[in-house]
Amino acid sequence: MPTSSASTTDSARSTNSGGVQSLERAFDLLERMADAGGEVGLSELSASSGLPLPTIHRLMRTLVACGYVRQQPNRRYALGPRLIRLGESASRLLGTWARPYLARLVEETGETANMALLDGDEIVYVAQVPSKHSMRMFTEVGRRVLPHSTGVGKALLASFPPEEVRALLSRTGMPAATEKTITTPDGFLAALEDVRRNGYAVDDNEQEVGVRCLAVSVPDSPTAAAISISGPAGRVTEAATEKIVPVLQQVADELSEALATQNPA
């Protein structure tokens, strides 16, 4: 693996947690790039991280050499293709860990259970356990959708600052999947306020006509994650919601604890 002067000066110094400082800084820069939409300039990274430009330049040069970052013709830096393989493997593993918890959701609610992640500006479904009903919802694992028309998207974005949500929506647009899809930033921000107030998100015929979805985020997940149940609107009624939401919240808490065990600090 290529080395740089950053690795020779920083690798000998460990942080209070016992980690290698140069590695922690490199991963912090990658996460800041992801938070910024995947492409940034050195001055932006310096301003947000507080690191001096020479240090950032050395770290980025190493990440470029390893393929985890690439430099654009405009001199800005973008997340590199080697991260895709890591992300796909991690998503599959996360979905595997979640399946027993999703199976519990199906047993207790009777509806199809899903797990989804926020990947860049999109929602990607990483696990599903189908309902045992003959009429049930099916979402292909690996499917990507825009956040504004989904319950999991609302659950995931409810913790984001309004300006970050508006920036995401400006990048993705807000196309209507059905006549009930929210198609304005103000309307979506109001829906996120409902999520924060109620403790769960609802997709009420917004992604697909006749389908209702209830979703909650997974607290303290290593990456932004949410679980949901989806079913025909005739079964996932307001009365059913009162019974389903506490189950969703309990399972999300238990999954969070399990993920913390798999990813010790």
DAKA-V823114 format. One record per residue. RES is the residue in three letters. SS is DSSP state (a for helix, b for strand, c for the rest). PSI is psi in whole degrees, -180 to 180 (NA if undefined). NEAR is the number of other ideal C-beta (glycine too) atoms within 8 Angstrom. Layout:
RES,SS,PSI,NEAR + RES,SS,PSI,NEAR
//
This chain:
MET,c,137,3 + PRO,c,148,6 + THR,c,166,6 + SER,c,173,11 + SER,a,-26,6 + ALA,a,-41,12 + SER,a,-34,10 + THR,a,-29,9 + THR,a,-34,9 + ASP,a,-29,11 + SER,c,-25,10 + ALA,c,-12,5 + ARG,c,124,8 + SER,b,152,6 + THR,c,174,9 + ASN,c,-27,3 + SER,c,-1,5 + GLY,c,2,5 + GLY,c,167,8 + VAL,b,125,10 + GLN,a,-41,11 + SER,a,-37,12 + LEU,a,-44,9 + GLU,a,-40,10 + ARG,a,-41,14 + ALA,a,-46,11 + PHE,a,-35,8 + ASP,a,-41,9 + LEU,a,-40,14 + LEU,a,-42,13 + GLU,a,-38,8 + ARG,a,-37,12 + MET,a,-44,15 + ALA,a,-43,10 + ASP,a,-28,6 + ALA,c,6,10 + GLY,c,3,9 + GLY,c,-9,8 + GLU,b,128,10 + VAL,b,168,10 + GLY,c,163,8 + LEU,a,-40,11 + SER,a,-36,7 + GLU,a,-44,9 + LEU,a,-39,16 + SER,a,-42,12 + ALA,a,-40,6 + SER,a,-32,8 + SER,a,-24,11 + GLY,c,2,4 + LEU,c,148,9 + PRO,c,153,6 + LEU,a,-42,9 + PRO,a,-39,6 + THR,a,-45,10 + ILE,a,-41,14 + HIS,a,-42,9 + ARG,a,-43,11 + LEU,a,-43,14 + MET,a,-35,14 + ARG,a,-40,9 + THR,a,-43,14 + LEU,a,-36,13 + VAL,a,-45,13 + ALA,a,-31,8 + CYS,a,-9,9 + GLY,c,4,9 + TYR,c,-15,10 + VAL,b,148,13 + ARG,b,148,10 + GLN,b,129,9 + GLN,c,162,9 + PRO,c,-27,3 + ASN,c,9,4 + ARG,c,-3,6 + ARG,c,165,9 + TYR,b,140,14 + ALA,b,153,11 + LEU,b,139,11 + GLY,c,166,11 + PRO,c,-25,6 + ARG,a,-21,9 + LEU,a,-25,10 + ILE,a,-47,7 + ARG,a,-41,7 + LEU,a,-44,8 + GLY,a,-41,9 + GLU,a,-41,8 + SER,a,-43,8 + ALA,a,-38,9 + SER,a,-42,12 + ARG,a,-41,9 + LEU,a,-41,8 + LEU,a,-42,15 + GLY,a,-38,12 + THR,a,-45,8 + TRP,a,-33,10 + ALA,a,-22,13 + ARG,a,-44,10 + PRO,a,-33,6 + TYR,a,-37,12 + LEU,a,-37,15 + ALA,a,-37,10 + ARG,a,-40,9 + LEU,a,-43,16 + VAL,a,-44,16 + GLU,a,-40,6 + GLU,a,-23,7 + THR,a,-23,12 + GLY,c,-2,9 + GLU,c,164,16 + THR,b,135,15 + ALA,b,142,14 + ASN,b,156,14 + MET,b,138,17 + ALA,b,153,16 + LEU,b,157,13 + LEU,b,113,13 + ASP,b,101,9 + GLY,c,-121,7 + ASP,c,5,8 + GLU,b,160,11 + ILE,b,132,15 + VAL,b,129,11 + TYR,b,126,14 + VAL,b,-12,13 + ALA,b,150,13 + GLN,b,142,12 + VAL,b,119,10 + PRO,c,153,9 + SER,c,158,10 + LYS,c,-4,6 + HIS,c,149,9 + SER,c,-34,3 + MET,c,107,4 + ARG,c,164,11 + MET,c,148,11 + PHE,c,125,7 + THR,c,124,10 + GLU,c,130,6 + VAL,c,132,9 + GLY,c,-11,7 + ARG,c,141,8 + ARG,b,137,7 + VAL,b,164,11 + LEU,b,147,13 + PRO,a,-28,16 + HIS,a,-17,12 + SER,a,13,14 + THR,c,152,16 + GLY,a,-42,14 + VAL,a,-35,16 + GLY,a,-43,16 + LYS,a,-43,17 + ALA,a,-40,15 + LEU,a,-38,15 + LEU,a,-8,12 + ALA,c,-25,11 + SER,c,-3,5 + PHE,c,147,8 + PRO,c,146,5 + PRO,a,-38,7 + GLU,a,-33,6 + GLU,a,-37,8 + VAL,a,-45,14 + ARG,a,-40,10 + ALA,a,-42,9 + LEU,a,-47,12 + LEU,a,-33,12 + SER,a,-30,7 + ARG,a,-39,8 + THR,a,-26,11 + GLY,c,174,6 + MET,c,63,13 + PRO,c,149,7 + ALA,c,122,8 + ALA,c,-33,8 + THR,c,178,11 + GLU,c,-12,4 + LYS,c,-1,7 + THR,c,137,13 + ILE,c,126,10 + THR,c,13,8 + THR,c,144,7 + PRO,a,-41,10 + ASP,a,-41,6 + GLY,a,-39,9 + PHE,a,-40,14 + LEU,a,-36,11 + ALA,a,-38,8 + ALA,a,-38,11 + LEU,a,-33,12 + GLU,a,-39,8 + ASP,a,-40,9 + VAL,a,-46,13 + ARG,a,-38,8 + ARG,a,-40,6 + ASN,a,-24,6 + GLY,c,8,8 + TYR,c,162,12 + ALA,b,154,15 + VAL,b,135,12 + ASP,b,104,15 + ASP,b,85,7 + ASN,c,24,12 + GLU,c,-28,11 + GLN,c,-34,12 + GLU,c,133,7 + VAL,c,133,6 + GLY,c,-1,6 + VAL,b,136,13 + ARG,b,139,13 + CYS,b,140,14 + LEU,b,136,16 + ALA,b,151,17 + VAL,b,153,15 + SER,b,157,13 + VAL,c,113,13 + PRO,c,139,7 + ASP,c,29,6 + SER,c,146,10 + PRO,c,-24,4 + THR,c,153,8 + ALA,c,117,8 + ALA,b,153,13 + ALA,b,153,16 + ILE,b,156,19 + SER,b,163,16 + ILE,b,147,15 + SER,b,146,15 + GLY,b,178,15 + PRO,b,141,10 + ALA,c,-27,11 + GLY,c,-21,5 + ARG,c,-39,10 + VAL,c,70,15 + THR,c,177,9 + GLU,a,-40,5 + ALA,a,-41,6 + ALA,a,-34,9 + THR,a,-41,11 + GLU,a,-29,7 + LYS,a,-33,9 + ILE,a,-41,13 + VAL,a,-46,12 + PRO,a,-34,7 + VAL,a,-46,11 + LEU,a,-47,17 + GLN,a,-40,11 + GLN,a,-45,8 + VAL,a,-38,12 + ALA,a,-41,13 + ASP,a,-42,9 + GLU,a,-39,9 + LEU,a,-38,13 + SER,a,-44,12 + GLU,a,-40,8 + ALA,a,-41,10 + LEU,a,-34,14 + ALA,a,-35,9 + THR,a,-37,7 + GLN,a,-21,7 + ASN,c,68,7 + PRO,c,147,5 + ALA,c,NA,3
//
